[in-house]
Each structure stands twice: as C-alpha cells, then as structure tokens.
Amino acid sequence: MSSSTTSAHFLQEMAYPPYCIQPLKSWGMVAVGGGGGTAKTGVGNAVDLKWIYLNQSSDPTNNKCSIQNVNSFTQHDSVMRMVSLRKQHEYLILALNRQLKIVMLKASERDMESGVAFNLPPPPTANNQDTVSHAPPQRSVRRRHNSSSSSVIDPVNIQHRPSIVLHRNGQATVEAVGNETTTVVTSPTSRSISFSFPPTSPTTAVTMNNIYTVPIPDQEYVNALVVCPATQSKLFVGASDGSLTIYEIIWPASSSSDRLIQLNLLTSFTAHTKEIDDLAVDPFGNWLVSVSRDLRAHIYQCSSPFDKHSELDLSQFGMNKTAQTPKPLYRIRHVRFGISPKSSSSNASYFLYTSLIPQIINDKLVSYIVQWTENKQHQFVVRQRRVVSYDRVSAIAASNCGQYVSVGDADGCVRIYDTDRLKLLYENRAHSIFVTDLAFVLREENYLYETSVLSISADKNLYVHNVHPPQTNIFSVSFLIVIGLLLLFLLLSQIRFRFQ
C-alpha cells in the first residue's frame, strides 16, 4: 500500500542484530536491545537508548525523520527480551539467556572536559510535565527539540515533553545504575568509554544483586517476559522448556528510591510441554495468556495460586485430519492486549490480539491477525480476524491508545491496522529479512501523525512508519458546499411559491 497518507523512513543501521525495542515513558526515548553473542561471533551485545525525531531536522532541506543516540550499555550476553517499569525511576528488566538483569535509568549531565557525570533530578511526572527546567543564566542552553516543534524553539513554551538540559561544556545523557559498563554514543559510528561503577562505589552492594538466574535447565533459555501493567508487582517469565516462572517485584522505599528493584521468586511450574513463545497480561491484571509450540494457548489467573482458567480454542481455525492424531492447522505465535478505544463500536474494555500462523512451516496457508474479546462467562471468543499474508507473522504490537495494531512478517513487511474493523491503513516492505520486533511511539509523544511504529529486523536496520492524519480534499468540500447552498435555495423558492 503506497499512499500520500503514509510514510516510512530509514533511521539507522545497528552495530548488532536487534531483537527487542521498548518505548520509555520518562524521557520519550526508546530502548533497543540485541546482540550477536560476543563469545561465539565477536558481535557485541548492548542496550541502546535513542531519541526519535518525527519532525523535520534543523536542516530545512531534510524532511525525513531522524534519530539521536543517547547512550549505550554493553551486556555480557544477547538481549532477547526487555520490559520497562516506572515509579520513582525508569527500570529495565533484560532477558539474557538464563538470566534476568535489572538496570535503573537516571538522567545525568556529563562535563565533557573532565568526564565526570552529575545526576540530574528525575524527569517531571505526568502531573507536572509542563514544568521547564532552567539552566544557570550565565551559560547558553540547548534543548532537545520536541517532535512537533520547528527548528526554532522558545524555551518558555516547551510543554509536551520533559527535557534534559544540555550545557555548553556538558552532554545530557542517561546512566544505567546496575550495568557493568556504560558507553556514551557521540555519533552512530563512534563510541568512547565514559563511565563505569568502581569497586568502591556506594552502589556496589546494589549492583551485585541485579542479576537473577531463572530456575530452568542449563540448556534452556528465557523466551518470553511480561509485567502486570495494572500493579507492576509481578513479573512472568516463560522458558524454552515450557516452564512458567513468576516473581514478585519489590519496589524500594521512597526514602531509598535510588536503589534497584528486587525480584522475589513466587512459584515456577510446567505450563506447556514445549517452548513458550509469548506471554501477555490484560490491562487490569486479571488474566495471563501463554502460548506455546505445543499448539496450546492457556489462560491463567494473575493472582495466587495462579490457577489455569481456560484455553483459547484453536480448533475453530481448522484441523489437520490426515494426521494419525488430528491437530490444529494453526498455532498462535504472539499475544498482546490492547485497551478498547473510545471510538470502538464494541462495549469491551480491552481486546486480545494474536497472530495465527500455520503450525507446519511447509503448509501454504495464510497467516492471520485475530482480535478476541472476553464474554460474560469470562471466556475469550473471536471478534474478528484478517488475512495478513502468506509470509509467517514474526512480530506484533498494540498502541497504548488502543486504536492501532501493527504486524511484521518474515518477508520484512510492516503493516498497521485500525482496531475497530482491522482495516489495513499501512503496508511497506521496509526490511530485507524478518521483522524481530515492533513498538508504537507513545500517543503522548506523537503530535504530527495519527500513529507511528518503529520496526527492527535481523537486517540490523531501524525504521519508523508513519500514518498521516487524513487530508481534507478542498475541492470535494467546496462541491458539497455548493450543492448544499443550491438545495437550500430550491427549498426556500418552494416555500416562497406556496405562500404567494
């Protein structure tokens, strides 16, 4: 689908294969994680923080979206999954093979002459986002441009996004407390060592307790990760051996807000007989959905004792009756929950979105995106489904506003649908190989487009896909106005004729 109401922009080629991308609420940034497994391939592993510019750059001849690297945190293993949490600070929980790693992100200002980093106050919360940070009057100040801003900005009128002040002799950045090494990215290709925690650092006692080993066999690995969005009190981890591990998230006291969150193991049990592909928790924290290569989709209660509630019925999509034991033709590969937008024709408060792919790779069957809704008996039933393509779905994402869902496939194509009717709004084959993850730019961070989606792929490229606001055709409007005036004139003429 090629239209003037949509656009795609190449942003950057990564130094490693990216596998996961996560929007961050604190500073309007995104975190990208991945790696090649340094010990085996020599390709580095890292989590990169980036600012995405949806507007024109300062160069008036350049009308494309752009990217700014903020910081890069080297990891000892590939980052396959990642989730974010935020209360006093923004935290990232990384899935590294059999380990979970916790890092806390803090804004800081770096003196480029001395190389010393200074902590800045945390970004404004939702209640005071209009507050502007003021720099000392004797120094010149530059601020990051808001996505909807022009190249010239009045600092007094910055309202949309919390800013990190950048001084003449300093660089605004974000440090990762609990990470072994930190690298400030000064350009897409040049990096320099800038900060690491020395053994005598006050945070040493905290950083030693930021890595948790998941109780699974050595040959297995973490394959899915999700946090209960309603309370941010539980972390669910799915492994390649079919086990489901549940942790309690222990937040630091307000007086110790600079400390890392802790994970307390609640339970671990076998949920599936094969690898768990994906996990999702509904917006209210009632249900956990787990899908696996054993062709089952289980629904569990999100509270203790985490009993199994029901399953999604896959037999309705067709059965392979030629096999000795009939099996579903399709399996669910991805699960995501999304709120129901105000404009929806449904009375549901949220929807469940799943990708439906052929369970046999060689089957020449189409892949689907399926929307489920919860009925009064607390069972999930299909509301609607749409054909995606003959290429297998490799990633899906739902927008935080609930109005859009995006799908990436094995051929590198990205599609965006509206959630009310699953109408296709956007389609572009941006990547040369399968899409590894998708993320919507947060609605509160996007003032130029109806929606924007970030896509990453095994081809190492990062793209942004924009759906433009609908354009009003001035000729159509003028025609309708003329027709309306003509009808009004005829009506008034008839009324006058009758009274004469």
Secondary structure, DSSP 8 states (H G I E B T S, - for coil): ---TTEEEEEEEE-SS-EEEEEE-TTTS-EEEEEE--HHHHS--EEEEEEEEE-S--SSTT--S-EEEEEEEEE-SS---EEEEEESSSEEEEEEETTEEEEEEEEEEEEETTT--EEE------GGGTT------TTS-EE----TT--SS--GGG--SS----EETTEEEEEEEET-SEEEEESSSS-EEEEEE--TT-TTHHHHTTSEEE-SS-TT--EEEEEE-TTTS-EEEEEETTSEEEEEEEE---GGGTTS--EEEEEEEEE--SS-EEEEEE-TTS-EEEEEETTS-EEEEESSTT--EEEE---GGG-EETTSSS-EESEEEEEEEEEE--TT-SS--SEEEEEEEEESSTT----EEEEEEEE-TTS-EEEEEEEEEESS-EEEEEE-TTSSEEEEEETTSEEEEEETTT--EEEEEE--SS-EEEEEE--GGG-SSSSEEEEEEETT-EEEEEEE------HHHHHHHHHHHHHHHHHHHHHHHHHH-
